[in-house]
Amino acid sequence: MDVTKELLTKLKEAYPEASLYHFHKILGCSTQSIYKMEGGRNKMGADTILVVCDVLGIDPQPWLLRAEIERAKSDHRRQILTEILARYTTAAALGALAFLLSYSDLFIDFSTI
């Protein structure tokens, strides 16, 4: 699934009572653009991705990188961006794991191990 569809899906899950019409007000684009995004005819630009990520409270960096990978016209550019994304996600995962391990005694009863 592409970035635009994934983010729209996340918005719908976060706000199930909202319609696509409501999302155009939140995202600052026309209703026609929203319907085209859902239909796969339009892609979210960087500004829209930033707004969606802000609304959802998620980190926009991997989404922006993935969108650039989708738009890349050359294999070389796509490869470079994919490597950057892999480094970013690995670093983020390691950071989260380190954080969880530093507080593991709060979650794990070590006397049972």
C-alpha positions as CSV (number, residue, x, y, z in Angstrom):
1,M,0.0,0.0,0.0
2,D,1.3,3.5,-0.8
3,V,1.9,6.3,1.7
4,T,-1.2,8.2,0.7
5,K,-3.5,5.3,1.1
6,E,-1.9,4.2,4.4
7,L,-2.1,7.6,5.9
8,L,-5.8,8.0,4.8
9,T,-6.5,4.6,6.3
10,K,-4.8,5.7,9.6
11,L,-6.9,8.9,9.6
12,K,-10.1,6.9,9.1
13,E,-9.2,4.5,11.9
14,A,-8.4,7.4,14.2
15,Y,-11.6,9.3,13.3
16,P,-14.1,6.7,12.2
17,E,-17.0,9.2,12.5
18,A,-15.4,11.6,10.0
19,S,-16.0,11.4,6.3
20,L,-13.6,12.2,3.5
21,Y,-15.4,15.6,3.3
22,H,-14.3,16.4,6.9
23,F,-10.7,15.4,6.1
24,H,-10.4,18.1,3.4
25,K,-10.9,20.7,6.1
26,I,-8.3,19.2,8.4
27,L,-5.8,18.7,5.6
28,G,-6.4,22.0,3.9
29,C,-7.0,20.7,0.5
30,S,-10.1,20.4,-1.8
31,T,-12.6,17.7,-1.4
32,Q,-11.8,16.7,-5.0
33,S,-8.2,16.2,-4.0
34,I,-9.2,13.9,-1.1
35,Y,-11.4,11.8,-3.3
36,K,-8.6,11.6,-5.9
37,M,-6.1,10.5,-3.1
38,E,-8.5,7.8,-2.0
39,G,-8.9,6.7,-5.6
40,G,-5.1,6.5,-6.1
41,R,-5.1,9.3,-8.7
42,N,-3.4,11.9,-6.4
43,K,-0.5,11.5,-3.9
44,M,-0.1,13.5,-0.7
45,G,2.6,16.2,-0.9
46,A,5.0,16.8,1.9
47,D,2.9,19.5,3.5
48,T,-0.2,17.2,3.6
49,I,1.9,14.4,5.0
50,L,3.2,16.7,7.8
51,V,-0.4,17.8,8.7
52,V,-1.6,14.2,8.7
53,C,1.3,13.0,10.9
54,D,0.7,16.0,13.3
55,V,-3.0,15.1,13.6
56,L,-2.2,11.5,14.2
57,G,0.7,12.3,16.6
58,I,3.2,10.2,14.6
59,D,6.7,10.9,13.4
60,P,6.6,12.3,9.8
61,Q,10.1,11.4,8.9
62,P,9.7,7.8,7.7
63,W,6.5,8.8,5.9
64,L,8.2,11.7,4.1
65,L,11.1,9.4,3.1
66,R,8.7,6.7,1.8
67,A,6.8,9.3,-0.2
68,E,10.0,10.4,-1.8
69,I,10.9,6.8,-2.6
70,E,7.6,6.4,-4.3
71,R,8.1,9.5,-6.4
72,A,11.8,8.8,-7.3
73,K,12.3,8.6,-11.0
74,S,15.7,7.0,-11.0
75,D,16.6,3.6,-9.4
76,H,19.8,5.2,-8.0
77,R,17.8,7.9,-6.1
78,R,15.3,5.2,-4.9
79,Q,18.2,3.1,-3.7
80,I,19.8,6.0,-1.7
81,L,16.5,7.0,-0.1
82,T,15.7,3.3,0.8
83,E,19.1,3.0,2.5
84,I,18.4,6.2,4.5
85,L,15.0,4.9,5.5
86,A,16.5,1.6,6.6
87,R,19.1,3.4,8.7
88,Y,16.5,5.6,10.2
89,T,14.1,2.8,11.1
90,T,16.9,0.7,12.5
91,A,18.1,3.5,14.7
92,A,14.6,4.3,15.8
93,A,14.0,0.6,16.6
94,L,17.2,0.3,18.6
95,G,16.4,3.5,20.5
96,A,12.9,2.1,21.4
97,L,14.4,-1.2,22.4
98,A,17.0,0.5,24.6
99,F,14.3,2.5,26.3
100,L,12.2,-0.5,27.0
101,L,15.1,-2.5,28.3
102,S,16.1,0.3,30.6
103,Y,12.6,0.1,32.2
104,S,12.2,-3.7,31.8
105,D,12.2,-4.2,35.6
106,L,8.9,-2.3,35.7
107,F,7.3,-4.7,33.3
108,I,8.9,-8.1,33.9
109,D,8.8,-10.0,37.1
110,F,12.4,-11.4,37.1
111,S,11.7,-13.7,40.1
112,T,9.7,-16.0,37.8
113,I,12.5,-16.3,35.2
